[in-house]
Structure formats: structure tokens, C-alpha cells
Amino acid sequence: MNMSGIIAGILFTSLSVYLVLPVDWSTAWLEEFVFVLKGLAPLVLLFFGLFYFVMGASDIHEARTRKKQFKKIEQKDENLS
């Protein structure tokens, strides 16, 4: 198993925590980070909303297609009987 993904995740998580810590030996970017999160929140919500809308439309389409295929199979079975 490749451990590079886990190592990269730990590295990036540690770096992000270091960058936002409000202590003297850190960059203390917490205020800027919160500002960016506040600005990013509507975009993230928009992205997830569009994603779930497309997923729902896809589910409806698949359900309709399955229903049509089931009807065709039933008609073929009735014709064979």
C-alpha cells in the first residue's frame, strides 16, 4: 500500500494548523483565514447545491429509464405467453 497520500495529508494538515495558530511563533493568519472562509461559504454552498441538483436529476432519469425497460420486458413476456 502506498503511504504517500497519508504522509501528504498529515503534512498539509500540520501546515494548515501551523499557519492559523494565534501564537507568536506562527504566522497567525486566523483572521484572514476566517475572512476567506466567510467569502468562500456561498460558493461552496452553490457548488454542493448544483452537484445535488444534478445527482437528483440523474436519479430521476435512471428511474424513468428503468421503468421503461421493465415495461418492455413485461410486454415481451406477455407476447411470448
VENBEL-V50935 format. One record per residue. N is the residue number from 1. RES is the residue in one letter. D_CENTER is the distance of its C-alpha to the mean C-alpha in Angstrom with 2 decimals. Layout:
BEGIN
n:N res:RES d_center:D_CENTER
n:N res:RES d_center:D_CENTER
END
This chain:
BEGIN
n:1 res:M d_center:24.84
n:2 res:N d_center:23.66
n:3 res:M d_center:23.37
n:4 res:S d_center:22.43
n:5 res:G d_center:18.68
n:6 res:I d_center:19.71
n:7 res:I d_center:22.33
n:8 res:A d_center:20.13
n:9 res:G d_center:17.66
n:10 res:I d_center:20.76
n:11 res:L d_center:22.26
n:12 res:F d_center:19.47
n:13 res:T d_center:19.03
n:14 res:S d_center:22.82
n:15 res:L d_center:23.12
n:16 res:S d_center:20.73
n:17 res:V d_center:22.64
n:18 res:Y d_center:25.88
n:19 res:L d_center:25.11
n:20 res:V d_center:24.51
n:21 res:L d_center:27.29
n:22 res:P d_center:30.06
n:23 res:V d_center:32.96
n:24 res:D d_center:35.67
n:25 res:W d_center:34.72
n:26 res:S d_center:31.14
n:27 res:T d_center:30.04
n:28 res:A d_center:29.05
n:29 res:W d_center:26.31
n:30 res:L d_center:25.05
n:31 res:E d_center:26.21
n:32 res:E d_center:24.72
n:33 res:F d_center:21.38
n:34 res:V d_center:21.35
n:35 res:F d_center:22.46
n:36 res:V d_center:19.60
n:37 res:L d_center:17.07
n:38 res:K d_center:18.97
n:39 res:G d_center:18.82
n:40 res:L d_center:15.15
n:41 res:A d_center:14.15
n:42 res:P d_center:14.99
n:43 res:L d_center:13.11
n:44 res:V d_center:9.80
n:45 res:L d_center:10.75
n:46 res:L d_center:11.81
n:47 res:F d_center:8.71
n:48 res:F d_center:6.80
n:49 res:G d_center:10.26
n:50 res:L d_center:10.73
n:51 res:F d_center:7.73
n:52 res:Y d_center:9.10
n:53 res:F d_center:12.50
n:54 res:V d_center:12.31
n:55 res:M d_center:11.19
n:56 res:G d_center:14.10
n:57 res:A d_center:16.43
n:58 res:S d_center:15.84
n:59 res:D d_center:16.66
n:60 res:I d_center:19.71
n:61 res:H d_center:20.82
n:62 res:E d_center:20.66
n:63 res:A d_center:22.58
n:64 res:R d_center:25.19
n:65 res:T d_center:25.59
n:66 res:R d_center:26.09
n:67 res:K d_center:28.59
n:68 res:K d_center:30.51
n:69 res:Q d_center:30.70
n:70 res:F d_center:31.93
n:71 res:K d_center:34.58
n:72 res:K d_center:35.73
n:73 res:I d_center:36.14
n:74 res:E d_center:38.07
n:75 res:Q d_center:40.33
n:76 res:K d_center:41.09
n:77 res:D d_center:41.96
n:78 res:E d_center:44.24
n:79 res:N d_center:45.92
n:80 res:L d_center:46.64
n:81 res:S d_center:48.20
END
